[in-house]
Amino acid sequence: MPKGIVWTEQAKADVRRIEQPVAWQILKTLGRYVLTGEGNPKLLQGIEPPLIRLRAQNHRVFFREHGDHIKVERVLDRKEAYR
């Protein structure tokens, strides 16, 4: 059974600020990762609890895994993601 996706209010606001066609591509990338594990996730070092980054277009999706679901924390443009 695929994992569920839980969104923080900040992550929802982040997606709303992105142009709709790009936001759809980000959501499709995240959905593909949840269903198949495909993508390029990376566990970020030195952050507790562990935070995972997934590349989606020119954006980065930051989330945490919680057993049967993932919790999306932020969705940021790659230029803003690591500031």
PDB file of N, CA, C and O in Angstrom, chain B, residues numbered from 101:
ATOM      1  N   MET B 101       0.845  -1.184   0.000  1.00  0.00           N
ATOM      2  CA  MET B 101       0.000   0.000   0.000  1.00  0.00           C
ATOM      3  C   MET B 101       0.891   1.248   0.000  1.00  0.00           C
ATOM      4  O   MET B 101       1.847   1.319   0.771  1.00  0.00           O
ATOM      5  N   PRO B 102       0.588   2.230  -0.854  1.00  0.00           N
ATOM      6  CA  PRO B 102       1.425   3.437  -0.916  1.00  0.00           C
ATOM      7  C   PRO B 102       1.287   4.277   0.351  1.00  0.00           C
ATOM      8  O   PRO B 102       0.287   4.215   1.066  1.00  0.00           O
ATOM      9  N   LYS B 103       2.320   5.053   0.593  1.00  0.00           N
ATOM     10  CA  LYS B 103       2.317   5.953   1.743  1.00  0.00           C
ATOM     11  C   LYS B 103       1.387   7.133   1.482  1.00  0.00           C
ATOM     12  O   LYS B 103       1.171   7.534   0.338  1.00  0.00           O
ATOM     13  N   GLY B 104       0.848   7.674   2.554  1.00  0.00           N
ATOM     14  CA  GLY B 104       0.041   8.881   2.453  1.00  0.00           C
ATOM     15  C   GLY B 104       0.940  10.111   2.483  1.00  0.00           C
ATOM     16  O   GLY B 104       2.119  10.026   2.825  1.00  0.00           O
ATOM     17  N   ILE B 105       0.370  11.247   2.125  1.00  0.00           N
ATOM     18  CA  ILE B 105       1.105  12.511   2.141  1.00  0.00           C
ATOM     19  C   ILE B 105       0.358  13.476   3.049  1.00  0.00           C
ATOM     20  O   ILE B 105      -0.834  13.724   2.868  1.00  0.00           O
ATOM     21  N   VAL B 106       1.074  14.015   4.024  1.00  0.00           N
ATOM     22  CA  VAL B 106       0.525  15.023   4.928  1.00  0.00           C
ATOM     23  C   VAL B 106       1.282  16.316   4.650  1.00  0.00           C
ATOM     24  O   VAL B 106       2.510  16.315   4.564  1.00  0.00           O
ATOM     25  N   TRP B 107       0.550  17.416   4.510  1.00  0.00           N
ATOM     26  CA  TRP B 107       1.143  18.710   4.184  1.00  0.00           C
ATOM     27  C   TRP B 107       1.079  19.636   5.379  1.00  0.00           C
ATOM     28  O   TRP B 107       0.040  19.731   6.032  1.00  0.00           O
ATOM     29  N   THR B 108       2.180  20.326   5.680  1.00  0.00           N
ATOM     30  CA  THR B 108       2.136  21.387   6.673  1.00  0.00           C
ATOM     31  C   THR B 108       1.482  22.604   6.030  1.00  0.00           C
ATOM     32  O   THR B 108       1.424  22.703   4.805  1.00  0.00           O
ATOM     33  N   GLU B 109       0.992  23.521   6.843  1.00  0.00           N
ATOM     34  CA  GLU B 109       0.391  24.738   6.306  1.00  0.00           C
ATOM     35  C   GLU B 109       1.417  25.525   5.484  1.00  0.00           C
ATOM     36  O   GLU B 109       1.072  26.114   4.459  1.00  0.00           O
ATOM     37  N   GLN B 110       2.667  25.535   5.930  1.00  0.00           N
ATOM     38  CA  GLN B 110       3.722  26.254   5.202  1.00  0.00           C
ATOM     39  C   GLN B 110       3.944  25.637   3.829  1.00  0.00           C
ATOM     40  O   GLN B 110       4.110  26.363   2.848  1.00  0.00           O
ATOM     41  N   ALA B 111       3.951  24.301   3.742  1.00  0.00           N
ATOM     42  CA  ALA B 111       4.147  23.633   2.460  1.00  0.00           C
ATOM     43  C   ALA B 111       2.985  23.927   1.512  1.00  0.00           C
ATOM     44  O   ALA B 111       3.197  24.139   0.317  1.00  0.00           O
ATOM     45  N   LYS B 112       1.761  23.940   2.039  1.00  0.00           N
ATOM     46  CA  LYS B 112       0.598  24.281   1.203  1.00  0.00           C
ATOM     47  C   LYS B 112       0.745  25.693   0.643  1.00  0.00           C
ATOM     48  O   LYS B 112       0.491  25.931  -0.538  1.00  0.00           O
ATOM     49  N   ALA B 113       1.154  26.623   1.497  1.00  0.00           N
ATOM     50  CA  ALA B 113       1.343  28.002   1.053  1.00  0.00           C
ATOM     51  C   ALA B 113       2.451  28.095   0.005  1.00  0.00           C
ATOM     52  O   ALA B 113       2.340  28.855  -0.957  1.00  0.00           O
ATOM     53  N   ASP B 114       3.519  27.320   0.194  1.00  0.00           N
ATOM     54  CA  ASP B 114       4.619  27.308  -0.782  1.00  0.00           C
ATOM     55  C   ASP B 114       4.113  26.886  -2.158  1.00  0.00           C
ATOM     56  O   ASP B 114       4.448  27.519  -3.159  1.00  0.00           O
ATOM     57  N   VAL B 115       3.310  25.825  -2.219  1.00  0.00           N
ATOM     58  CA  VAL B 115       2.813  25.310  -3.503  1.00  0.00           C
ATOM     59  C   VAL B 115       1.856  26.312  -4.139  1.00  0.00           C
ATOM     60  O   VAL B 115       1.858  26.475  -5.360  1.00  0.00           O
ATOM     61  N   ARG B 116       1.047  26.978  -3.338  1.00  0.00           N
ATOM     62  CA  ARG B 116       0.105  27.963  -3.891  1.00  0.00           C
ATOM     63  C   ARG B 116       0.819  29.125  -4.573  1.00  0.00           C
ATOM     64  O   ARG B 116       0.266  29.730  -5.491  1.00  0.00           O
ATOM     65  N   ARG B 117       2.028  29.446  -4.143  1.00  0.00           N
ATOM     66  CA  ARG B 117       2.780  30.566  -4.737  1.00  0.00           C
ATOM     67  C   ARG B 117       3.446  30.192  -6.064  1.00  0.00           C
ATOM     68  O   ARG B 117       3.916  31.076  -6.780  1.00  0.00           O
ATOM     69  N   ILE B 118       3.493  28.931  -6.395  1.00  0.00           N
ATOM     70  CA  ILE B 118       4.159  28.467  -7.617  1.00  0.00           C
ATOM     71  C   ILE B 118       3.152  28.479  -8.763  1.00  0.00           C
ATOM     72  O   ILE B 118       1.972  28.191  -8.562  1.00  0.00           O
ATOM     73  N   GLU B 119       3.621  28.812  -9.966  1.00  0.00           N
ATOM     74  CA  GLU B 119       2.754  28.793 -11.142  1.00  0.00           C
ATOM     75  C   GLU B 119       2.143  27.406 -11.293  1.00  0.00           C
ATOM     76  O   GLU B 119       2.801  26.396 -11.043  1.00  0.00           O
ATOM     77  N   GLN B 120       0.871  27.367 -11.708  1.00  0.00           N
ATOM     78  CA  GLN B 120       0.120  26.126 -11.716  1.00  0.00           C
ATOM     79  C   GLN B 120       0.758  24.988 -12.524  1.00  0.00           C
ATOM     80  O   GLN B 120       0.826  23.870 -12.015  1.00  0.00           O
ATOM     81  N   PRO B 121       1.230  25.219 -13.763  1.00  0.00           N
ATOM     82  CA  PRO B 121       1.828  24.092 -14.502  1.00  0.00           C
ATOM     83  C   PRO B 121       3.058  23.510 -13.782  1.00  0.00           C
ATOM     84  O   PRO B 121       3.263  22.296 -13.783  1.00  0.00           O
ATOM     85  N   VAL B 122       3.855  24.364 -13.183  1.00  0.00           N
ATOM     86  CA  VAL B 122       5.038  23.898 -12.455  1.00  0.00           C
ATOM     87  C   VAL B 122       4.612  23.163 -11.186  1.00  0.00           C
ATOM     88  O   VAL B 122       5.196  22.138 -10.835  1.00  0.00           O
ATOM     89  N   ALA B 123       3.600  23.681 -10.503  1.00  0.00           N
ATOM     90  CA  ALA B 123       3.099  23.032  -9.290  1.00  0.00           C
ATOM     91  C   ALA B 123       2.579  21.629  -9.607  1.00  0.00           C
ATOM     92  O   ALA B 123       2.804  20.700  -8.832  1.00  0.00           O
ATOM     93  N   TRP B 124       1.890  21.466 -10.733  1.00  0.00           N
ATOM     94  CA  TRP B 124       1.412  20.136 -11.129  1.00  0.00           C
ATOM     95  C   TRP B 124       2.570  19.173 -11.344  1.00  0.00           C
ATOM     96  O   TRP B 124       2.491  18.014 -10.936  1.00  0.00           O
ATOM     97  N   GLN B 125       3.633  19.631 -11.972  1.00  0.00           N
ATOM     98  CA  GLN B 125       4.792  18.767 -12.191  1.00  0.00           C
ATOM     99  C   GLN B 125       5.428  18.366 -10.859  1.00  0.00           C
ATOM    100  O   GLN B 125       5.860  17.225 -10.698  1.00  0.00           O
ATOM    101  N   ILE B 126       5.486  19.291  -9.914  1.00  0.00           N
ATOM    102  CA  ILE B 126       6.041  18.985  -8.594  1.00  0.00           C
ATOM    103  C   ILE B 126       5.179  17.921  -7.911  1.00  0.00           C
ATOM    104  O   ILE B 126       5.705  16.966  -7.340  1.00  0.00           O
ATOM    105  N   LEU B 127       3.859  18.088  -7.971  1.00  0.00           N
ATOM    106  CA  LEU B 127       2.960  17.116  -7.353  1.00  0.00           C
ATOM    107  C   LEU B 127       3.068  15.743  -8.014  1.00  0.00           C
ATOM    108  O   LEU B 127       3.013  14.719  -7.333  1.00  0.00           O
ATOM    109  N   LYS B 128       3.221  15.720  -9.341  1.00  0.00           N
ATOM    110  CA  LYS B 128       3.399  14.445 -10.041  1.00  0.00           C
ATOM    111  C   LYS B 128       4.703  13.767  -9.629  1.00  0.00           C
ATOM    112  O   LYS B 128       4.742  12.550  -9.450  1.00  0.00           O
ATOM    113  N   THR B 129       5.766  14.549  -9.479  1.00  0.00           N
ATOM    114  CA  THR B 129       7.055  13.997  -9.051  1.00  0.00           C
ATOM    115  C   THR B 129       6.942  13.416  -7.647  1.00  0.00           C
ATOM    116  O   THR B 129       7.442  12.322  -7.385  1.00  0.00           O
ATOM    117  N   LEU B 130       6.295  14.134  -6.752  1.00  0.00           N
ATOM    118  CA  LEU B 130       6.113  13.649  -5.384  1.00  0.00           C
ATOM    119  C   LEU B 130       5.239  12.396  -5.368  1.00  0.00           C
ATOM    120  O   LEU B 130       5.533  11.442  -4.648  1.00  0.00           O
ATOM    121  N   GLY B 131       4.173  12.397  -6.158  1.00  0.00           N
ATOM    122  CA  GLY B 131       3.308  11.218  -6.240  1.00  0.00           C
ATOM    123  C   GLY B 131       4.048   9.999  -6.758  1.00  0.00           C
ATOM    124  O   GLY B 131       3.863   8.895  -6.245  1.00  0.00           O
ATOM    125  N   ARG B 132       4.887  10.189  -7.775  1.00  0.00           N
ATOM    126  CA  ARG B 132       5.666   9.069  -8.320  1.00  0.00           C
ATOM    127  C   ARG B 132       6.619   8.524  -7.261  1.00  0.00           C
ATOM    128  O   ARG B 132       6.801   7.311  -7.152  1.00  0.00           O
ATOM    129  N   TYR B 133       7.228   9.417  -6.478  1.00  0.00           N
ATOM    130  CA  TYR B 133       8.128   8.967  -5.411  1.00  0.00           C
ATOM    131  C   TYR B 133       7.365   8.139  -4.377  1.00  0.00           C
ATOM    132  O   TYR B 133       7.841   7.089  -3.946  1.00  0.00           O
ATOM    133  N   VAL B 134       6.191   8.609  -3.983  1.00  0.00           N
ATOM    134  CA  VAL B 134       5.410   7.899  -2.966  1.00  0.00           C
ATOM    135  C   VAL B 134       4.961   6.528  -3.472  1.00  0.00           C
ATOM    136  O   VAL B 134       4.990   5.549  -2.726  1.00  0.00           O
ATOM    137  N   LEU B 135       4.548   6.460  -4.731  1.00  0.00           N
ATOM    138  CA  LEU B 135       4.038   5.194  -5.276  1.00  0.00           C
ATOM    139  C   LEU B 135       5.132   4.193  -5.620  1.00  0.00           C
ATOM    140  O   LEU B 135       4.971   2.995  -5.385  1.00  0.00           O
ATOM    141  N   THR B 136       6.245   4.673  -6.175  1.00  0.00           N
ATOM    142  CA  THR B 136       7.248   3.751  -6.714  1.00  0.00           C
ATOM    143  C   THR B 136       8.624   3.868  -6.071  1.00  0.00           C
ATOM    144  O   THR B 136       9.454   2.971  -6.220  1.00  0.00           O
ATOM    145  N   GLY B 137       8.872   4.958  -5.361  1.00  0.00           N
ATOM    146  CA  GLY B 137      10.207   5.185  -4.804  1.00  0.00           C
ATOM    147  C   GLY B 137      11.153   5.814  -5.798  1.00  0.00           C
ATOM    148  O   GLY B 137      12.319   6.048  -5.481  1.00  0.00           O
ATOM    149  N   GLU B 138      10.660   6.098  -7.023  1.00  0.00           N
ATOM    150  CA  GLU B 138      11.502   6.723  -8.043  1.00  0.00           C
ATOM    151  C   GLU B 138      11.737   8.185  -7.706  1.00  0.00           C
ATOM    152  O   GLU B 138      10.888   8.844  -7.105  1.00  0.00           O
ATOM    153  N   GLY B 139      12.875   8.670  -8.093  1.00  0.00           N
ATOM    154  CA  GLY B 139      13.246  10.062  -7.845  1.00  0.00           C
ATOM    155  C   GLY B 139      14.674  10.104  -7.355  1.00  0.00           C
ATOM    156  O   GLY B 139      15.405   9.118  -7.445  1.00  0.00           O
ATOM    157  N   ASN B 140      15.056  11.221  -6.851  1.00  0.00           N
ATOM    158  CA  ASN B 140      16.415  11.375  -6.367  1.00  0.00           C
ATOM    159  C   ASN B 140      16.386  11.940  -4.944  1.00  0.00           C
ATOM    160  O   ASN B 140      16.833  13.064  -4.713  1.00  0.00           O
ATOM    161  N   PRO B 141      15.853  11.154  -3.979  1.00  0.00           N
ATOM    162  CA  PRO B 141      15.801  11.673  -2.609  1.00  0.00           C
ATOM    163  C   PRO B 141      17.186  11.673  -1.977  1.00  0.00           C
ATOM    164  O   PRO B 141      18.032  10.836  -2.295  1.00  0.00           O
ATOM    165  N   LYS B 142      17.398  12.614  -1.088  1.00  0.00           N
ATOM    166  CA  LYS B 142      18.672  12.688  -0.388  1.00  0.00           C
ATOM    167  C   LYS B 142      18.400  13.017   1.076  1.00  0.00           C
ATOM    168  O   LYS B 142      17.681  13.967   1.386  1.00  0.00           O
ATOM    169  N   LEU B 143      18.975  12.229   1.963  1.00  0.00           N
ATOM    170  CA  LEU B 143      18.879  12.494   3.388  1.00  0.00           C
ATOM    171  C   LEU B 143      19.858  13.602   3.725  1.00  0.00           C
ATOM    172  O   LEU B 143      21.061  13.458   3.508  1.00  0.00           O
ATOM    173  N   LEU B 144      19.349  14.709   4.254  1.00  0.00           N
ATOM    174  CA  LEU B 144      20.208  15.838   4.572  1.00  0.00           C
ATOM    175  C   LEU B 144      20.970  15.564   5.869  1.00  0.00           C
ATOM    176  O   LEU B 144      20.404  15.069   6.844  1.00  0.00           O
ATOM    177  N   GLN B 145      22.239  15.887   5.863  1.00  0.00           N
ATOM    178  CA  GLN B 145      23.125  15.595   6.992  1.00  0.00           C
ATOM    179  C   GLN B 145      22.995  16.646   8.092  1.00  0.00           C
ATOM    180  O   GLN B 145      22.793  17.829   7.817  1.00  0.00           O
ATOM    181  N   GLY B 146      23.114  16.197   9.335  1.00  0.00           N
ATOM    182  CA  GLY B 146      23.178  17.098  10.469  1.00  0.00           C
ATOM    183  C   GLY B 146      21.851  17.704  10.887  1.00  0.00           C
ATOM    184  O   GLY B 146      21.837  18.698  11.613  1.00  0.00           O
ATOM    185  N   ILE B 147      20.732  17.133  10.447  1.00  0.00           N
ATOM    186  CA  ILE B 147      19.417  17.654  10.808  1.00  0.00           C
ATOM    187  C   ILE B 147      18.651  16.572  11.546  1.00  0.00           C
ATOM    188  O   ILE B 147      18.522  15.448  11.061  1.00  0.00           O
ATOM    189  N   GLU B 148      18.145  16.917  12.723  1.00  0.00           N
ATOM    190  CA  GLU B 148      17.341  15.989  13.513  1.00  0.00           C
ATOM    191  C   GLU B 148      15.996  16.624  13.798  1.00  0.00           C
ATOM    192  O   GLU B 148      15.963  17.794  14.179  1.00  0.00           O
ATOM    193  N   PRO B 149      14.893  15.929  13.638  1.00  0.00           N
ATOM    194  CA  PRO B 149      14.772  14.609  13.050  1.00  0.00           C
ATOM    195  C   PRO B 149      15.136  14.644  11.566  1.00  0.00           C
ATOM    196  O   PRO B 149      15.118  15.709  10.948  1.00  0.00           O
ATOM    197  N   PRO B 150      15.466  13.492  10.996  1.00  0.00           N
ATOM    198  CA  PRO B 150      15.960  13.443   9.610  1.00  0.00           C
ATOM    199  C   PRO B 150      15.012  14.127   8.619  1.00  0.00           C
ATOM    200  O   PRO B 150      13.793  13.969   8.682  1.00  0.00           O
ATOM    201  N   LEU B 151      15.613  14.889   7.707  1.00  0.00           N
ATOM    202  CA  LEU B 151      14.880  15.607   6.673  1.00  0.00           C
ATOM    203  C   LEU B 151      15.389  15.110   5.322  1.00  0.00           C
ATOM    204  O   LEU B 151      16.594  14.968   5.109  1.00  0.00           O
ATOM    205  N   ILE B 152      14.451  14.850   4.417  1.00  0.00           N
ATOM    206  CA  ILE B 152      14.794  14.325   3.093  1.00  0.00           C
ATOM    207  C   ILE B 152      14.457  15.386   2.052  1.00  0.00           C
ATOM    208  O   ILE B 152      13.444  16.079   2.155  1.00  0.00           O
ATOM    209  N   ARG B 153      15.323  15.499   1.050  1.00  0.00           N
ATOM    210  CA  ARG B 153      15.115  16.436  -0.044  1.00  0.00           C
ATOM    211  C   ARG B 153      14.845  15.655  -1.319  1.00  0.00           C
ATOM    212  O   ARG B 153      15.548  14.694  -1.630  1.00  0.00           O
ATOM    213  N   LEU B 154      13.820  16.076  -2.058  1.00  0.00           N
ATOM    214  CA  LEU B 154      13.500  15.477  -3.348  1.00  0.00           C
ATOM    215  C   LEU B 154      13.529  16.574  -4.392  1.00  0.00           C
ATOM    216  O   LEU B 154      12.884  17.610  -4.231  1.00  0.00           O
ATOM    217  N   ARG B 155      14.278  16.350  -5.464  1.00  0.00           N
ATOM    218  CA  ARG B 155      14.323  17.318  -6.561  1.00  0.00           C
ATOM    219  C   ARG B 155      13.070  17.169  -7.408  1.00  0.00           C
ATOM    220  O   ARG B 155      12.672  16.063  -7.775  1.00  0.00           O
ATOM    221  N   ALA B 156      12.455  18.317  -7.712  1.00  0.00           N
ATOM    222  CA  ALA B 156      11.262  18.333  -8.560  1.00  0.00           C
ATOM    223  C   ALA B 156      11.320  19.605  -9.402  1.00  0.00           C
ATOM    224  O   ALA B 156      11.080  20.704  -8.903  1.00  0.00           O
ATOM    225  N   GLN B 157      11.643  19.441 -10.691  1.00  0.00           N
ATOM    226  CA  GLN B 157      11.834  20.586 -11.571  1.00  0.00           C
ATOM    227  C   GLN B 157      12.934  21.473 -10.984  1.00  0.00           C
ATOM    228  O   GLN B 157      13.990  20.968 -10.603  1.00  0.00           O
ATOM    229  N   ASN B 158      12.703  22.775 -10.906  1.00  0.00           N
ATOM    230  CA  ASN B 158      13.669  23.694 -10.303  1.00  0.00           C
ATOM    231  C   ASN B 158      13.334  23.954  -8.841  1.00  0.00           C
ATOM    232  O   ASN B 158      13.746  24.964  -8.270  1.00  0.00           O
ATOM    233  N   HIS B 159      12.587  23.042  -8.245  1.00  0.00           N
ATOM    234  CA  HIS B 159      12.175  23.177  -6.855  1.00  0.00           C
ATOM    235  C   HIS B 159      12.689  21.996  -6.041  1.00  0.00           C
ATOM    236  O   HIS B 159      13.098  20.968  -6.581  1.00  0.00           O
ATOM    237  N   ARG B 160      12.653  22.178  -4.737  1.00  0.00           N
ATOM    238  CA  ARG B 160      13.056  21.118  -3.813  1.00  0.00           C
ATOM    239  C   ARG B 160      11.918  20.892  -2.831  1.00  0.00           C
ATOM    240  O   ARG B 160      11.386  21.837  -2.250  1.00  0.00           O
ATOM    241  N   VAL B 161      11.549  19.625  -2.652  1.00  0.00           N
ATOM    242  CA  VAL B 161      10.514  19.241  -1.704  1.00  0.00           C
ATOM    243  C   VAL B 161      11.229  18.664  -0.489  1.00  0.00           C
ATOM    244  O   VAL B 161      11.981  17.697  -0.608  1.00  0.00           O
ATOM    245  N   PHE B 162      10.997  19.250   0.666  1.00  0.00           N
ATOM    246  CA  PHE B 162      11.610  18.790   1.907  1.00  0.00           C
ATOM    247  C   PHE B 162      10.550  18.084   2.735  1.00  0.00           C
ATOM    248  O   PHE B 162       9.489  18.648   3.003  1.00  0.00           O
ATOM    249  N   PHE B 163      10.835  16.843   3.144  1.00  0.00           N
ATOM    250  CA  PHE B 163       9.844  16.073   3.888  1.00  0.00           C
ATOM    251  C   PHE B 163      10.509  15.142   4.887  1.00  0.00           C
ATOM    252  O   PHE B 163      11.716  14.902   4.842  1.00  0.00           O
ATOM    253  N   ARG B 164       9.682  14.623   5.795  1.00  0.00           N
ATOM    254  CA  ARG B 164      10.117  13.633   6.782  1.00  0.00           C
ATOM    255  C   ARG B 164       9.260  12.393   6.613  1.00  0.00           C
ATOM    256  O   ARG B 164       8.060  12.490   6.355  1.00  0.00           O
ATOM    257  N   GLU B 165       9.877  11.222   6.759  1.00  0.00           N
ATOM    258  CA  GLU B 165       9.151   9.955   6.669  1.00  0.00           C
ATOM    259  C   GLU B 165       8.635   9.577   8.052  1.00  0.00           C
ATOM    260  O   GLU B 165       9.359   9.667   9.044  1.00  0.00           O
ATOM    261  N   HIS B 166       7.373   9.153   8.104  1.00  0.00           N
ATOM    262  CA  HIS B 166       6.735   8.749   9.356  1.00  0.00           C
ATOM    263  C   HIS B 166       6.013   7.425   9.141  1.00  0.00           C
ATOM    264  O   HIS B 166       4.782   7.394   9.153  1.00  0.00           O
ATOM    265  N   GLY B 167       6.738   6.340   8.945  1.00  0.00           N
ATOM    266  CA  GLY B 167       6.118   5.022   8.795  1.00  0.00           C
ATOM    267  C   GLY B 167       5.204   4.922   7.590  1.00  0.00           C
ATOM    268  O   GLY B 167       5.662   4.667   6.476  1.00  0.00           O
ATOM    269  N   ASP B 168       3.895   5.125   7.813  1.00  0.00           N
ATOM    270  CA  ASP B 168       2.917   4.937   6.743  1.00  0.00           C
ATOM    271  C   ASP B 168       2.618   6.209   5.945  1.00  0.00           C
ATOM    272  O   ASP B 168       1.778   6.186   5.045  1.00  0.00           O
ATOM    273  N   HIS B 169       3.294   7.316   6.262  1.00  0.00           N
ATOM    274  CA  HIS B 169       3.085   8.549   5.505  1.00  0.00           C
ATOM    275  C   HIS B 169       4.352   9.403   5.513  1.00  0.00           C
ATOM    276  O   HIS B 169       5.275   9.182   6.297  1.00  0.00           O
ATOM    277  N   ILE B 170       4.361  10.385   4.612  1.00  0.00           N
ATOM    278  CA  ILE B 170       5.429  11.376   4.636  1.00  0.00           C
ATOM    279  C   ILE B 170       4.788  12.720   4.977  1.00  0.00           C
ATOM    280  O   ILE B 170       3.631  12.969   4.640  1.00  0.00           O
ATOM    281  N   LYS B 171       5.546  13.573   5.644  1.00  0.00           N
ATOM    282  CA  LYS B 171       5.057  14.898   6.013  1.00  0.00           C
ATOM    283  C   LYS B 171       5.880  15.930   5.253  1.00  0.00           C
ATOM    284  O   LYS B 171       7.065  16.114   5.530  1.00  0.00           O
ATOM    285  N   VAL B 172       5.250  16.598   4.299  1.00  0.00           N
ATOM    286  CA  VAL B 172       5.927  17.607   3.486  1.00  0.00           C
ATOM    287  C   VAL B 172       6.040  18.884   4.313  1.00  0.00           C
ATOM    288  O   VAL B 172       5.039  19.462   4.736  1.00  0.00           O
ATOM    289  N   GLU B 173       7.294  19.312   4.535  1.00  0.00           N
ATOM    290  CA  GLU B 173       7.567  20.490   5.351  1.00  0.00           C
ATOM    291  C   GLU B 173       7.631  21.773   4.531  1.00  0.00           C
ATOM    292  O   GLU B 173       7.050  22.785   4.923  1.00  0.00           O
ATOM    293  N   ARG B 174       8.332  21.744   3.393  1.00  0.00           N
ATOM    294  CA  ARG B 174       8.511  22.936   2.547  1.00  0.00           C
ATOM    295  C   ARG B 174       8.628  22.514   1.088  1.00  0.00           C
ATOM    296  O   ARG B 174       9.019  21.386   0.786  1.00  0.00           O
ATOM    297  N   VAL B 175       8.286  23.431   0.188  1.00  0.00           N
ATOM    298  CA  VAL B 175       8.501  23.294  -1.251  1.00  0.00           C
ATOM    299  C   VAL B 175       9.080  24.629  -1.698  1.00  0.00           C
ATOM    300  O   VAL B 175       8.373  25.637  -1.737  1.00  0.00           O
ATOM    301  N   LEU B 176      10.370  24.635  -2.036  1.00  0.00           N
ATOM    302  CA  LEU B 176      11.065  25.886  -2.324  1.00  0.00           C
ATOM    303  C   LEU B 176      11.787  25.830  -3.666  1.00  0.00           C
ATOM    304  O   LEU B 176      12.212  24.768  -4.119  1.00  0.00           O
ATOM    305  N   ASP B 177      11.915  26.998  -4.289  1.00  0.00           N
ATOM    306  CA  ASP B 177      12.743  27.124  -5.477  1.00  0.00           C
ATOM    307  C   ASP B 177      14.177  26.779  -5.080  1.00  0.00           C
ATOM    308  O   ASP B 177      14.612  27.098  -3.973  1.00  0.00           O
ATOM    309  N   ARG B 178      14.894  26.142  -5.962  1.00  0.00           N
ATOM    310  CA  ARG B 178      16.249  25.693  -5.608  1.00  0.00           C
ATOM    311  C   ARG B 178      17.165  26.852  -5.234  1.00  0.00           C
ATOM    312  O   ARG B 178      18.118  26.669  -4.477  1.00  0.00           O
ATOM    313  N   LYS B 179      16.882  28.048  -5.761  1.00  0.00           N
ATOM    314  CA  LYS B 179      17.714  29.206  -5.431  1.00  0.00           C
ATOM    315  C   LYS B 179      17.494  29.662  -3.997  1.00  0.00           C
ATOM    316  O   LYS B 179      18.387  30.263  -3.400  1.00  0.00           O
ATOM    317  N   GLU B 180      16.328  29.389  -3.436  1.00  0.00           N
ATOM    318  CA  GLU B 180      15.997  29.799  -2.078  1.00  0.00           C
ATOM    319  C   GLU B 180      16.146  28.663  -1.067  1.00  0.00           C
ATOM    320  O   GLU B 180      16.174  28.908   0.139  1.00  0.00           O
ATOM    321  N   ALA B 181      16.241  27.451  -1.538  1.00  0.00           N
ATOM    322  CA  ALA B 181      16.143  26.277  -0.665  1.00  0.00           C
ATOM    323  C   ALA B 181      17.263  26.148   0.358  1.00  0.00           C
ATOM    324  O   ALA B 181      17.032  25.645   1.457  1.00  0.00           O
ATOM    325  N   TYR B 182      18.451  26.584   0.027  1.00  0.00           N
ATOM    326  CA  TYR B 182      19.586  26.309   0.914  1.00  0.00           C
ATOM    327  C   TYR B 182      20.124  27.562   1.592  1.00  0.00           C
ATOM    328  O   TYR B 182      21.261  27.557   2.064  1.00  0.00           O
ATOM    329  N   ARG B 183      19.357  28.610   1.653  1.00  0.00           N
ATOM    330  CA  ARG B 183      19.781  29.845   2.301  1.00  0.00           C
ATOM    331  C   ARG B 183      19.632  29.744   3.785  1.00  0.00           C
ATOM    332  O   ARG B 183      19.943  30.695   4.502  1.00  0.00           O
TER     333      ARG B 183
END
